[in-house]
Amino acid sequence: MKHRSLLKDIVLPAVIVIAGFAVLSPLSDLVASRKPELPENYKDADLSLKGSDLKGYLLGADSLVADWFWMRSLQYIGDKVVNSKEDLQLDDLRNLNPRLLYPMLDSATDLDPHFIAPYAYGAMVLPAIDGEQAIAITKKGIENNPKEWRLYQHLGYIYWRAKLYDQAAAAYEKGSKVEGAAPFMQLMAASMRTEGGSRSTARAIYQEMYVSAPDDSVKKTAESRLQELQWFDERDAIDAKLAEAKAKTAECPPRLADISSALLTVKLPAGDFAVNARGELVDPTGAPYLLDRAECRVVLDRSKTKLPLETK
């Protein structure tokens, strides 16, 4: 009798759910293949089912479907980036029109409120799309997981991005009081009050995010931000040395290599300048820098660099 009960109460429902997904996948592909071409603004269809609609009807498979929404959100943004015809800027992703990201993350966390990765990803990406949505998903995470101090870190980051330094300080301060919180939280609370908009504060925030990232998507975004900051530091140093050289000769040096010896004396916050096998000065992603002699300043090679930045 116990075996029959196990079969009826657990195994059979699980088989039904898995079979349902197996049927749904090829059916979705068939529908997608026959869908007529739509204008750009209509390519994102609204979610036909949200996590809140499914909750209570999944026969114990809530976490499984939450994971599906989460993985779908990563694929969704990835497809947007790959298909974009414009330069990608981490500070503003609105041109990608990723209006389904928040509903997907919201659905994932409706089904599994203790699933931390969607909260962390939303806190990292949504500020470049919709600041209010970023705050909403992170506060939802804190409400459902009050002992997760990293969610307060994410909330502080969102406020910092919005230049709301007092609110950022309050979020870091509150998170620092959660059991097990890193000393970093208290330090950031103080930094927000004294030098909230500084490059050194930004570097500390992204370095901590990189080290503690819950998944590769957050880690890669933090890494891009750190490379961006490194580029800013290198740009300032190179431009300063170019200006010094021009002041001595009244002409801009013909090559960046002409100021290489002068750059050896520069100490950068995140490490030394890098060169490739040909001895060319390269940016943090390994692409050779270019010299704009007309402006006498260093610029990125947009055809080679992986920095998601404008050249201006």
C-alpha positions as CSV (number, residue, x, y, z in Angstrom):
1,M,0.0,0.0,0.0
2,K,2.9,2.4,0.8
3,H,4.3,1.8,-2.7
4,R,1.0,2.6,-4.3
5,S,0.6,5.8,-2.2
6,L,4.1,6.9,-3.2
7,L,3.3,6.3,-6.8
8,K,0.0,8.2,-6.6
9,D,1.2,11.2,-4.5
10,I,4.7,11.8,-5.8
11,V,5.9,9.9,-8.8
12,L,2.8,10.2,-10.9
13,P,2.4,14.1,-10.5
14,A,6.2,14.5,-11.3
15,V,5.8,12.4,-14.5
16,I,2.8,14.5,-15.5
17,V,4.7,17.8,-15.0
18,I,7.8,16.5,-16.9
19,A,5.7,15.2,-19.7
20,G,3.9,18.5,-19.9
21,F,7.1,20.3,-20.4
22,A,8.3,17.8,-23.0
23,V,5.1,18.4,-25.0
24,L,5.2,22.2,-24.5
25,S,8.7,22.7,-25.8
26,P,8.2,21.4,-29.4
27,L,4.7,22.9,-29.5
28,S,6.3,26.3,-28.6
29,D,8.9,25.9,-31.3
30,L,6.1,25.1,-33.8
31,V,4.1,28.1,-32.9
32,A,7.2,30.3,-33.0
33,S,8.1,29.0,-36.5
34,R,4.6,29.9,-37.9
35,K,4.3,33.2,-36.2
36,P,4.1,36.1,-38.7
37,E,6.9,38.7,-38.7
38,L,6.0,41.6,-36.4
39,P,7.3,45.2,-36.2
40,E,10.2,45.7,-33.8
41,N,8.0,47.3,-31.1
42,Y,5.9,44.1,-30.9
43,K,8.5,41.4,-30.8
44,D,8.1,40.9,-27.0
45,A,4.8,39.2,-26.3
46,D,3.4,39.6,-22.8
47,L,3.9,36.6,-20.6
48,S,0.9,34.3,-21.1
49,L,1.3,32.9,-17.6
50,K,3.0,34.6,-14.6
51,G,4.5,32.9,-11.6
52,S,1.7,34.2,-9.4
53,D,-0.9,32.5,-11.7
54,L,0.9,29.2,-11.5
55,K,1.6,29.1,-7.8
56,G,-0.3,26.3,-6.2
57,Y,-1.0,24.4,-9.4
58,L,2.4,22.9,-10.1
59,L,2.2,19.8,-7.9
60,G,5.3,20.7,-5.9
61,A,7.4,21.7,-9.0
62,D,7.4,25.4,-8.1
63,S,11.2,25.6,-7.8
64,L,11.6,23.8,-11.1
65,V,9.4,26.3,-13.0
66,A,11.1,29.2,-11.1
67,D,14.4,28.0,-12.4
68,W,12.9,27.9,-16.0
69,F,11.8,31.5,-15.6
70,W,15.2,32.4,-14.4
71,M,17.1,30.7,-17.2
72,R,14.6,32.2,-19.7
73,S,15.4,35.7,-18.4
74,L,19.1,35.2,-19.0
75,Q,18.5,33.9,-22.5
76,Y,16.1,36.8,-23.1
77,I,18.7,39.5,-22.3
78,G,21.4,37.5,-24.1
79,D,19.3,37.5,-27.3
80,K,18.7,41.2,-27.0
81,V,22.4,42.0,-26.7
82,V,23.4,39.7,-29.6
83,N,20.7,41.1,-31.9
84,S,21.3,44.7,-31.0
85,K,22.6,46.9,-33.9
86,E,23.7,49.6,-31.5
87,D,26.8,50.0,-29.2
88,L,26.0,48.4,-25.9
89,Q,26.2,50.8,-22.9
90,L,26.0,49.2,-19.4
91,D,24.6,52.4,-18.0
92,D,21.5,52.5,-20.2
93,L,20.0,49.3,-21.8
94,R,16.6,50.9,-22.5
95,N,17.4,50.9,-26.3
96,L,17.2,47.0,-26.1
97,N,13.5,47.4,-24.9
98,P,13.8,44.5,-22.5
99,R,10.4,45.0,-21.0
100,L,9.9,41.3,-20.1
101,L,13.0,41.0,-17.8
102,Y,11.2,42.2,-14.7
103,P,8.1,40.1,-15.2
104,M,10.3,37.0,-15.7
105,L,12.4,37.7,-12.5
106,D,9.2,38.5,-10.6
107,S,7.6,35.2,-11.7
108,A,10.7,33.3,-10.7
109,T,10.7,34.8,-7.3
110,D,6.9,34.4,-6.9
111,L,7.3,30.7,-7.3
112,D,10.5,30.5,-5.2
113,P,10.8,33.5,-2.9
114,H,14.1,32.2,-1.5
115,F,15.8,31.9,-5.0
116,I,18.5,34.6,-4.5
117,A,20.1,34.6,-8.0
118,P,17.1,36.4,-9.7
119,Y,17.1,39.1,-7.1
120,A,20.9,39.6,-7.5
121,Y,20.7,39.7,-11.3
122,G,17.8,42.1,-11.2
123,A,19.7,44.4,-8.9
124,M,22.7,44.4,-11.2
125,V,20.9,44.8,-14.6
126,L,17.5,46.5,-14.0
127,P,19.0,49.9,-12.8
128,A,20.1,50.4,-16.5
129,I,16.5,49.7,-17.6
130,D,14.1,50.9,-14.8
131,G,15.3,52.0,-11.4
132,E,11.9,51.6,-9.8
133,Q,11.8,47.9,-10.9
134,A,15.3,47.4,-9.6
135,I,14.3,48.7,-6.2
136,A,11.1,46.7,-6.2
137,I,12.7,43.3,-7.0
138,T,15.4,43.9,-4.4
139,K,13.0,45.0,-1.7
140,K,11.0,41.9,-2.5
141,G,14.1,39.8,-1.9
142,I,14.8,41.5,1.4
143,E,11.2,41.0,2.5
144,N,11.4,37.3,1.7
145,N,15.0,36.8,2.9
146,P,15.7,39.3,5.7
147,K,18.8,37.4,6.8
148,E,20.5,37.7,3.4
149,W,22.8,40.7,4.0
150,R,23.9,40.7,0.3
151,L,20.4,41.8,-0.7
152,Y,21.0,45.0,1.3
153,Q,24.3,45.3,-0.5
154,H,22.4,45.2,-3.8
155,L,19.9,47.8,-2.6
156,G,22.7,50.1,-1.6
157,Y,24.2,49.6,-5.0
158,I,20.9,50.6,-6.8
159,Y,20.6,53.8,-4.7
160,W,24.3,54.5,-5.3
161,R,23.8,54.2,-9.1
162,A,20.9,56.7,-8.7
163,K,23.2,59.1,-6.8
164,L,20.9,58.7,-3.7
165,Y,23.9,58.5,-1.4
166,D,22.0,58.9,1.9
167,Q,19.6,56.1,1.0
168,A,22.5,54.0,-0.2
169,A,24.3,54.6,3.2
170,A,21.1,53.6,5.1
171,A,20.8,50.3,3.1
172,Y,24.5,49.4,3.7
173,E,24.1,50.4,7.3
174,K,21.1,48.2,7.8
175,G,22.7,45.3,6.0
176,S,25.8,45.6,8.1
177,K,23.7,44.7,11.2
178,V,22.5,41.4,9.7
179,E,24.3,38.4,11.3
180,G,27.3,37.3,9.2
181,A,27.5,40.5,7.2
182,A,31.0,41.4,5.8
183,P,32.9,44.4,7.3
184,F,32.6,45.8,3.7
185,M,29.0,46.8,4.5
186,Q,30.0,49.2,7.3
187,L,32.8,50.6,5.3
188,M,30.5,51.3,2.4
189,A,28.0,53.0,4.6
190,A,30.7,55.4,5.6
191,S,32.0,55.9,2.1
192,M,28.5,56.8,0.8
193,R,28.4,59.7,3.3
194,T,31.9,61.0,2.5
195,E,32.7,60.1,-1.1
196,G,29.7,58.5,-2.6
197,G,30.4,59.5,-6.2
198,S,34.1,58.8,-6.3
199,R,35.8,56.3,-8.6
200,S,37.4,54.5,-5.6
201,T,33.9,53.9,-4.1
202,A,32.7,52.4,-7.5
203,R,35.8,50.2,-7.6
204,A,35.1,48.9,-4.1
205,I,31.5,48.1,-4.9
206,Y,32.2,46.2,-8.2
207,Q,35.2,44.4,-6.7
208,E,33.0,43.1,-3.9
209,M,30.3,42.1,-6.4
210,Y,32.8,40.3,-8.5
211,V,34.2,38.3,-5.6
212,S,30.7,37.4,-4.1
213,A,28.7,37.0,-7.4
214,P,26.1,34.2,-7.0
215,D,26.4,33.3,-10.7
216,D,28.5,34.0,-13.9
217,S,26.1,36.6,-15.3
218,V,26.5,38.9,-12.3
219,K,30.3,38.2,-12.2
220,K,30.7,39.1,-15.9
221,T,28.8,42.4,-15.4
222,A,30.9,43.3,-12.4
223,E,34.1,42.4,-14.4
224,S,33.0,44.7,-17.2
225,R,32.4,47.5,-14.7
226,L,35.9,47.0,-13.2
227,Q,37.4,47.1,-16.7
228,E,35.5,50.2,-17.4
229,L,37.0,51.9,-14.3
230,Q,40.5,50.7,-15.3
231,W,40.0,52.3,-18.7
232,F,39.0,55.6,-17.1
233,D,42.2,55.6,-14.9
234,E,44.4,54.7,-17.9
235,R,42.8,57.2,-20.1
236,D,43.3,60.0,-17.6
237,A,47.0,59.0,-17.1
238,I,47.7,58.7,-20.8
239,D,46.1,62.0,-21.7
240,A,48.0,63.7,-19.0
241,K,51.4,62.4,-20.3
242,L,50.3,63.3,-23.9
243,A,49.6,66.9,-22.7
244,E,53.0,67.1,-21.0
245,A,54.8,65.9,-24.2
246,K,52.9,68.3,-26.3
247,A,53.7,71.2,-24.0
248,K,57.4,70.5,-24.5
249,T,57.4,70.2,-28.3
250,A,54.2,72.1,-29.3
251,E,53.2,69.0,-31.1
252,C,51.3,65.8,-30.2
253,P,53.6,62.7,-30.1
254,P,53.2,60.7,-33.3
255,R,52.7,57.4,-31.4
256,L,51.6,56.3,-28.0
257,A,54.9,54.3,-27.8
258,D,56.7,57.7,-27.5
259,I,55.3,58.2,-24.0
260,S,55.8,54.6,-22.8
261,S,58.8,55.5,-20.6
262,A,56.8,58.3,-19.0
263,L,53.9,56.0,-18.2
264,L,56.2,53.7,-16.3
265,T,56.2,56.3,-13.5
266,V,52.4,56.2,-13.2
267,K,50.8,54.2,-10.4
268,L,47.3,53.1,-11.1
269,P,44.8,52.0,-8.4
270,A,44.1,48.6,-10.0
271,G,47.4,47.8,-11.5
272,D,50.0,48.7,-14.2
273,F,49.5,49.4,-17.9
274,A,49.5,46.3,-20.1
275,V,51.1,45.7,-23.5
276,N,50.6,43.0,-26.1
277,A,53.2,40.8,-27.7
278,R,54.0,43.5,-30.3
279,G,54.6,46.0,-27.5
280,E,51.5,48.0,-28.1
281,L,49.7,49.6,-25.2
282,V,46.4,47.8,-24.7
283,D,43.1,48.5,-23.0
284,P,41.8,46.3,-20.1
285,T,40.2,43.9,-22.6
286,G,43.5,43.5,-24.6
287,A,42.6,45.7,-27.6
288,P,45.4,48.1,-28.7
289,Y,44.7,51.8,-27.8
290,L,44.6,54.3,-30.6
291,L,46.0,57.8,-30.7
292,D,43.8,60.7,-31.9
293,R,46.5,63.2,-32.8
294,A,44.1,65.9,-33.8
295,E,42.7,65.9,-30.2
296,C,46.0,64.5,-28.8
297,R,44.2,62.0,-26.7
298,V,43.9,58.2,-26.4
299,V,40.8,56.5,-27.8
300,L,39.4,53.0,-27.9
301,D,39.5,50.8,-31.0
302,R,35.8,50.2,-31.3
303,S,36.3,47.4,-33.8
304,K,38.4,45.4,-31.3
305,T,37.7,46.4,-27.7
306,K,35.2,44.6,-25.6
307,L,34.5,47.6,-23.4
308,P,30.8,48.5,-23.8
309,L,31.5,52.3,-23.9
310,E,31.1,55.2,-26.1
311,T,34.4,56.6,-27.5
312,K,33.7,60.2,-26.6
